[in-house]
């Protein structure tokens, strides 16, 4: 059997692919401004790591990508990208939060998995339109999680 893990499939592959694609869509000046906005964000001490910019993703850590995906990406990216792209990212971010986030009051684990599956299926249906065929294999692996 093949082991598919959250860190490598979700964070270091899928999210990094998404960020690399988006970084190529904006000008160098906007990318530098976005990097500055992301890196200057303040997080509570228990986050351990802040957020890196999207220009240099070669040696990014999983916790940095997690903080970016779950806490920084949507409110920051809405200033630099069109709403359709941000809504697409939101589908992915919400699905991952449902799957791996802390328990929610009055929502069972099964209901969370079903909601996450619906969001991920919608995300996959839009993947080719938004990013081309570069990430369809990884999104298929995400559904297996």
Secondary structure, DSSP 8 states (H G I E B T S, - for coil): -----HIIIIIIIIIHHHHHHHHTTS-HHHHHHHHHHHHT----GGG-S----SS--TT--HHHHHHIIIIIHHHHHTTTS-HHHHHHHHHHHHHHHHHHS---TT--HHHHHHHHHHHHHHHHHHHHHHHGGGGHHHHHHHHH-
